[in-house]
Amino acid sequence: MGPISNRYTELVGIEHPIVQEGLGPFKTARLAAAVSDAGGLGTVSMPGMPDDLKEGARTFRAHIEECASLTDKPFAVNIPVGVDGDGKVMPFTDVYIDTVFAARAADEGLARQLKVLTTSAGYPGGYVQRIHDAGMISQHKVGATRQALKAQEAGVDAIIASGFEMGGHAPSKAVHTYVLVPNVTQAVDVPVVLSGGARDGRTLAAALCLGADAVAMGTRFIATEDNADWHPNYTQALINAREGDDVAFDGVYGPCRGLRNKASESLLHTDATVHSAVELTRWKIQQMQLAQTEGDVENGLVLAGQVASAIADVVRVAEFLPAMAEEAAGILRSLAAPVTLA
Ligand SMILES: Cc1cc2nc3c(=O)[nH]c(=O)nc-3n(C[C@H](O)[C@H](O)[C@H](O)COP(=O)(O)O)c2cc1C
């Protein structure tokens, strides 16, 4: 047991209340295994939306199996409920959810480890029962209190509340973590995970003070030795980033935060009448992959949160994660000591 255990660590069976959240459309099998091995909850990310979804499903399953082969601890998968311009759920969501169920059905050991299915983006109501029927924990990411209440009503077991400073697809209502998380923790009864801006023991302690049960990080985990599947230029771009070097542009489903560069600037001035929505979506995903696989951090989209401005080093998850939990516990202990007022 780690220095901070609570209803969330018990629910998902982890040592420290620290989650590495989905970082699609990129590969995070090794990173997820390292986070789970260190006592947190690692997440295998969805691999994008290729034209050939059968190929996408094969890639996703291979990533899931790779993660399971590298750790014997619990881990999660993230699958956005992608919704198109007409409000219809995009086909990849069902394909990837079925892929998870098939991988678990084929391997009992993997099924015991792959316990958590995190949905994000659109409403998860159509999936919660299926996730439970498969014997999994349903966790859903929201960017507004109204969405948190709807997710709780739909029966999810835990909620990730993500503020506007987060990397990747951000809440359309643009509510920041410091406002959103206490609103959500006050409104719902299920465990809440803070996401957006967390980076160390101080931010974990602050999350617990805001009523959250855990933190989920994306950007901090990119700059780790364990994230060897990504091009080193991506990590270097995060380390170089300063306050104000990020921007929210129009992503695949709503606003998306990344570093300000040629690619993201071009999206701020895109004339939507010139490109079809399908072409533009394909281009955005290609540019994300260009940054991650080829390291072109100028013409590629470098998804990252505002917290990139605070990241100055590449850390090893096995040391970083338990130290973060210890730091948070130390801060909370010192705050609990008697306060002397002048
Ligand atoms: C490169 C990158 C890719 C992301 N991809 C996804 C994704 O596929 N699905 C999702 O739900 N969230 C995605 N996110 C959001 C993260 O899961 C997480 O909520 C966010 O990074 C937390 O904020 P932080 O970056 O300040 O830690 C992504 C974030 C980044 C930085």
The ligand as a MOL file (V3000), in Angstrom:
LIG
                    3D

  0  0  0     0  0            999 V3000
M  V30 BEGIN CTAB
M  V30 COUNTS 31 33 0 0 0
M  V30 BEGIN ATOM
M  V30 1 C -0.5830 14.1920 -26.7440 0
M  V30 2 C -1.9090 14.0670 -26.0730 0
M  V30 3 C -2.8400 13.1880 -26.5990 0
M  V30 4 C -4.0840 13.0160 -25.9600 0
M  V30 5 N -4.9810 12.1090 -26.4610 0
M  V30 6 C -6.1250 11.8380 -25.7800 0
M  V30 7 C -7.0060 10.7960 -26.2000 0
M  V30 8 O -6.7720 10.0780 -27.1800 0
M  V30 9 N -8.1270 10.6040 -25.4670 0
M  V30 10 C -8.4270 11.3460 -24.3650 0
M  V30 11 O -9.4450 11.1170 -23.7200 0
M  V30 12 N -7.6100 12.3360 -23.9450 0
M  V30 13 C -6.4640 12.5800 -24.6120 0
M  V30 14 N -5.5980 13.5430 -24.1410 0
M  V30 15 C -5.8610 14.1790 -22.8380 0
M  V30 16 C -5.1690 13.3810 -21.7030 0
M  V30 17 O -5.7410 12.1230 -21.5730 0
M  V30 18 C -5.2690 14.0890 -20.3380 0
M  V30 19 O -6.6270 14.2450 -19.9760 0
M  V30 20 C -4.5690 15.4320 -20.3360 0
M  V30 21 O -3.2950 15.3350 -20.9330 0
M  V30 22 C -4.4490 15.9710 -18.9150 0
M  V30 23 O -3.9030 17.2350 -18.8880 0
M  V30 24 P -2.3030 17.5390 -18.7610 0
M  V30 25 O -1.8330 17.4070 -20.1780 0
M  V30 26 O -2.2560 18.9180 -18.2380 0
M  V30 27 O -1.7180 16.4930 -17.8740 0
M  V30 28 C -4.3860 13.7610 -24.7880 0
M  V30 29 C -3.4290 14.6590 -24.2860 0
M  V30 30 C -2.1980 14.8230 -24.9160 0
M  V30 31 C -1.2010 15.7630 -24.3170 0
M  V30 END ATOM
M  V30 BEGIN BOND
M  V30 1 1 1 2
M  V30 2 1 2 3
M  V30 3 2 2 30
M  V30 4 2 3 4
M  V30 5 1 4 5
M  V30 6 1 4 28
M  V30 7 2 5 6
M  V30 8 1 6 7
M  V30 9 1 6 13
M  V30 10 2 7 8
M  V30 11 1 7 9
M  V30 12 1 9 10
M  V30 13 2 10 11
M  V30 14 1 10 12
M  V30 15 2 12 13
M  V30 16 1 13 14
M  V30 17 1 14 15
M  V30 18 1 14 28
M  V30 19 1 15 16
M  V30 20 1 16 17
M  V30 21 1 16 18
M  V30 22 1 18 19
M  V30 23 1 18 20
M  V30 24 1 20 21
M  V30 25 1 20 22
M  V30 26 1 22 23
M  V30 27 1 23 24
M  V30 28 2 24 25
M  V30 29 1 24 26
M  V30 30 1 24 27
M  V30 31 2 28 29
M  V30 32 1 29 30
M  V30 33 1 30 31
M  V30 END BOND
M  V30 END CTAB
M  END
